[in-house]
Amino acid sequence: MMRVLQKIIFTFVMVGGMSIVAFAQKDQPKKPPPKGNPPVVTPGTKKPPKGDDKPKKSSTDVIIAAKESLADLA
């Protein structure tokens, strides 16, 4: 008899807890607020800046140059 009473009380407590949780979430908005329009990007309309014609050094060239400069200091 006590076991049945415990299960009934537990069920009422769970239903009450779930209804409180559902009531607390009722006022929350369904969707996030809308964001502004994203910026428009048009590729290919910009020219590269002048003076960028030099070839770039690769990472191995930089390492070799650093080792040579350290060897010159020693």
Distance bins in CASP14 RR format, pairs under 12 A and 6 or more apart:
PFRMAT RR
TARGET T0000
AUTHOR 0000-0000-0000
RMODE 2
METHOD distances of the structure
MODEL  1
1 7 0 0 0 0 0 1 0 0 0 0 0
1 8 0 0 0 0 0 1 0 0 0 0 0
2 8 0 0 0 0 0 1 0 0 0 0 0
2 9 0 0 0 0 0 1 0 0 0 0 0
3 9 0 0 0 0 0 1 0 0 0 0 0
3 10 0 0 0 0 0 1 0 0 0 0 0
4 10 0 0 0 0 0 1 0 0 0 0 0
4 11 0 0 0 0 0 1 0 0 0 0 0
5 11 0 0 0 0 0 1 0 0 0 0 0
5 12 0 0 0 0 0 1 0 0 0 0 0
6 12 0 0 0 0 0 1 0 0 0 0 0
6 13 0 0 0 0 0 1 0 0 0 0 0
7 13 0 0 0 0 0 1 0 0 0 0 0
7 14 0 0 0 0 0 1 0 0 0 0 0
8 14 0 0 0 0 0 1 0 0 0 0 0
8 15 0 0 0 0 0 1 0 0 0 0 0
9 15 0 0 0 0 0 1 0 0 0 0 0
9 16 0 0 0 0 0 1 0 0 0 0 0
10 16 0 0 0 0 0 1 0 0 0 0 0
10 17 0 0 0 0 0 1 0 0 0 0 0
11 17 0 0 0 0 0 1 0 0 0 0 0
11 18 0 0 0 0 0 1 0 0 0 0 0
12 18 0 0 0 0 0 1 0 0 0 0 0
12 19 0 0 0 0 0 1 0 0 0 0 0
13 19 0 0 0 0 0 1 0 0 0 0 0
13 20 0 0 0 0 0 1 0 0 0 0 0
14 20 0 0 0 0 0 1 0 0 0 0 0
14 21 0 0 0 0 0 1 0 0 0 0 0
15 21 0 0 0 0 0 1 0 0 0 0 0
15 22 0 0 0 0 0 1 0 0 0 0 0
16 22 0 0 0 0 1 0 0 0 0 0 0
16 23 0 0 0 0 1 0 0 0 0 0 0
17 23 0 0 0 0 1 0 0 0 0 0 0
17 24 0 0 0 0 0 1 0 0 0 0 0
18 24 0 0 0 0 0 1 0 0 0 0 0
18 25 0 0 0 0 0 1 0 0 0 0 0
19 25 0 0 0 0 0 1 0 0 0 0 0
19 26 0 0 0 0 0 1 0 0 0 0 0
20 26 0 0 0 0 0 1 0 0 0 0 0
21 28 0 0 0 0 0 1 0 0 0 0 0
22 28 0 0 0 0 0 1 0 0 0 0 0
55 61 0 0 0 0 0 1 0 0 0 0 0
56 62 0 0 0 0 0 1 0 0 0 0 0
57 63 0 0 0 0 0 1 0 0 0 0 0
57 64 0 0 0 0 1 0 0 0 0 0 0
57 65 1 0 0 1 0 0 0 0 0 0 0
57 66 0 0 0 0 0 1 0 0 0 0 0
58 64 0 0 0 0 1 0 0 0 0 0 0
58 65 0 0 0 0 0 1 0 0 0 0 0
59 65 0 0 0 0 0 1 0 0 0 0 0
59 66 0 0 0 0 0 1 0 0 0 0 0
60 66 0 0 0 0 0 1 0 0 0 0 0
60 67 0 0 0 0 0 1 0 0 0 0 0
61 67 0 0 0 0 0 1 0 0 0 0 0
61 68 0 0 0 0 0 1 0 0 0 0 0
62 68 0 0 0 0 0 1 0 0 0 0 0
62 69 0 0 0 0 0 1 0 0 0 0 0
63 69 0 0 0 0 0 1 0 0 0 0 0
63 70 0 0 0 0 0 1 0 0 0 0 0
64 70 0 0 0 0 0 1 0 0 0 0 0
64 71 0 0 0 0 0 1 0 0 0 0 0
65 71 0 0 0 0 0 1 0 0 0 0 0
65 72 0 0 0 0 0 1 0 0 0 0 0
66 72 0 0 0 0 0 1 0 0 0 0 0
66 73 0 0 0 0 0 1 0 0 0 0 0
67 73 0 0 0 0 0 1 0 0 0 0 0
67 74 0 0 0 0 0 1 0 0 0 0 0
68 74 0 0 0 0 0 1 0 0 0 0 0
END
